[in-house]
Amino acid sequence: MILDDILSILKNKSNAKAYTIGEKSYTYAELYKYVANIYAYLLEKNKEKKPVVVYGHKEIYMKATFLACSFAGMAYIPIDISMPEDRINLILGQIKPELIVGDLKSNYKNINQNEIYDIMNKENYQDINNVFMEPEDIYYIIFTSGSTGIPKGVKVKYSNLDSCINWLKEVVKVDRKVILNQANFSFDLSVADLYLSLVTESEHFIIDSKEMLDYDKVFKELRKSNATVAVMTPSYADLLLLDKSFSQELMPSLKKIIFCGEKLQNNTVENLYKRFDKIKIINTYGPTECTFAVTSYEVPRNSKREICVGEPKRDVKIYIVDDNMNKLAEEEIGEILISGKSVADGYIGNIKNKSFISFEGKNAYLTGDLGYIKDGFLYYIERKDKQVKYKGYRIELSDIENNIQQLDYIEKTVVIAKKNLDGKVKNIIAFVKTEKDVSTIKEDLKKKLPEYMIPRIKKVDSFPINSNGKCDEKKLLEEY
Ligand code: AMP
């Protein structure tokens, strides 16, 4: 399994670059030392193998701790520094971690950055001789937006990840390369570059999210990376495309871009193929609940057809079902249901949900996505519910709504995503009835929600009602 492959690569202790962030690069030999030291520490201090929170922003200790946890048979929970304190506390309350690695203040036992670097850098370390992670053990827990206002923790098993990475290796066909990372480690998009880089002994080249919008810095980094493979969201590619210098000239070795997370538009593909004459674009699809992705499609050049999300990996089945869970025929539109090896172990705690189900005797996940199958290829249409993708991030509008409603001075709020003609979310607007001023509401929300979830706020005196007696969202938007 992948941990055995990764361990033997680490044990080669090669001087090839394993990880680059900012001005610093770390070799595979260094990474092995870090992992082995943390592994020994964890086995001694976390005898019950309880989950470990890893807090930070893409520093080397994060990747090293993920691996040490995995070899030691402990689940890890990545949390990025962009998460506000209140939301982190909602996560910690659900997991009650044995240990937090990184500079996060809480009531739980913590090893701060200085301490973890001291542990990692010990020269006399023991080899890792045992991999304690079993296929059915929880490998990581990633938290996503939950409709109740409380983040949901998705429990992904080792067997899920193993299947995902082996499949991805075939889809991407990389041998020792430079793999570019865009996403924070608390988003499952990053799982692709985190592990693909390891199993292929490639360099994992990190773009610091703090610098992501600073074009000068990002383009310098992109040039320096000499990346051959990039993993990103279509939204981020659109942002980069705004600058003319994002082209094959800037990234001469780039051969593949792996997209996931949101609808890939013809426009984005056309622009990329125009600027990059050597690349192939691969569209992948799947929710965090099914371990990064379950389908892939190499988008042909010069195709004007609608872009599909492709064919499922071998060990999963995809069905289109109606509201009564009847299977629908080819080209009929219904909800996308995924069954098989990629389906995660469910949510942490006792979150009620009708999404993780059994279907024809197999574990399955009802995605909430509408789509259809044609000639064996899956097409994604839109969400059935109030979940959106905004700037590449997954957001439940009711998560924002509930967090606003919790502010005691709010009488009522309705949160709506304003979309472009192509269905892409342009902005999220919260209509609120309150005496309070907008800037106070925003300040209070920043304590509860990450920056990308803070909506535009529009004060209203009343909410228009439609013939069903519900809030008329269309009219609200028109008035806005
Ligand atoms: P996340 O859990 O953040 O990966 O978000 C999962 C959701 O993102 C899916 O349920 C879809 O709604 C959407 N999604 C993921 N990949 C794609 C894709 N290639 N095309 C369209 N939507 C996608």
Residues whose N, C-alpha, C, O or C-beta is under 5 A from the ligand:
A	BS01	AMP	C260 G261 E262 K263 L264 T284 Y285 G286 P287 T288 V309 T367 D369 Y380 R394
